[in-house]
């Protein structure tokens, strides 16, 4: 019996040793004995990313909304940035996610590729060329929008037979853009029911023209250049980016522009979209004023006063003449 | 007198067997250490020639596999931890192989058709990790770092959301002298 007991004890001993020396794998957290193990990998891709805006001498709008410091945008969003320099400034470089994208900026607009991570947009500005002269102008802007339902509809610019000056005529497919704020540099005015906004003393030089809606959202932008005055006719031309360059006549004091607002946030000025509305008579040999004096025109009271005095003098002369002849008889 | 020696021997064996049986119930790591001590006692008894006992101690090892790791967004190379050869007592010429036997896609948890391609690499971060071998010369505490490599383009293409993948490691012990 004792021998059997001894053998059993020996077997137990050997079993104990073998049981403790098998292949043993422990996972890290709560240890388990397994012949292998699974490891879980997790990754999180964010829904939104932060875009930081650095634009100390100008404003930047992302999809029409101005941002001063940073904003959140959906991942994979394709954002259109509009860079608007402060007055007397112009864009020097634009850096997006560390890459110089200045060459991709057209008319102040930069279309970024899909947003895939937090990004910094940095605009650096420089002084814009100084105004070519010290003249200022009164501008009347008319903002129109093409009715996209009637594609191909264009604004017509016709020459009136009498005045021989271009007058923009809105075809049926256009709509005046009322109740929006038009800004030229630091000046701004709201359009009336006809889409008109009046500005005074706009200097020559390069101006950023922007249109914002009632919520302050950017809906249109262009760069307007008023060149040094010369000649007898106001001239409209365009730069390589399609921005208008107006060269006023030497006598020009005020002018009217028709601005076309496009769905993609551009403002354009079409052929015939600018006219000289200065009231002074043109030098001999030149065409007549765009808008002559009309009944009820109160913009030149001195002229009307002179006419009144002359008329009164003529009337008085006639009365005196009649009185003298009657007295002789 | 002979009986007395036998009685002493039996009681000695019983005293040895009882703690060893208790040790079987304890976690493996602890058990391995105690078993080694008992081997020596048995050898002593063998010299007296009273009873012939033989005990064989198998190789033992502990390999630690990380259970979970988070891949940081937009990182092209993320450390996901290390395989650790924590303890080892291998026979000559034998070795332990840890193999990455299966790897699922890093798939979106809601829409599993959205995936982020990735590669598990070793320390060099360029060659895909397939397996690692620990042999008798491997020092305990040896670490095999693992990294998850995801290209910039793949991160950029990834849809928003949570992604998950599972790596399966298999461990095998190979003794060329087994059965000899």
Interface residues (C-beta under 8 A of the other chain):
Chain A: X2 X5 X6 X9 X10 X12 X13 X14 X15 X16 X17 X18 X19 X20 X21 X22 X23 X24 X25 X26 X27 X28 X29 X31 X33 X35 X36 X37 X38 X39 X40 X41 X42 X43 X44 X45 X46 X47 X75 X76 X114 X116 X117
Chain B: X6 X9 X10 X13 X14 X16 X17 X20 X21 X23 X24 X27 X28 X29 X31 X32 X34 X35 X38 X39 X42 X51 X53 X55 X56 X57 X58 X59 X60 X61 X62 X63 X64 X65 X66 X67 X68 X69 X70 X71 X72 X73 X74 X80 X81 X86 X96 X101 X106 X116 X118 X148 X155 X156 X158 X159 X160 X161 X162 X163 X164 X165 X166 X167 X168 X169 X170 X171 X172 X173
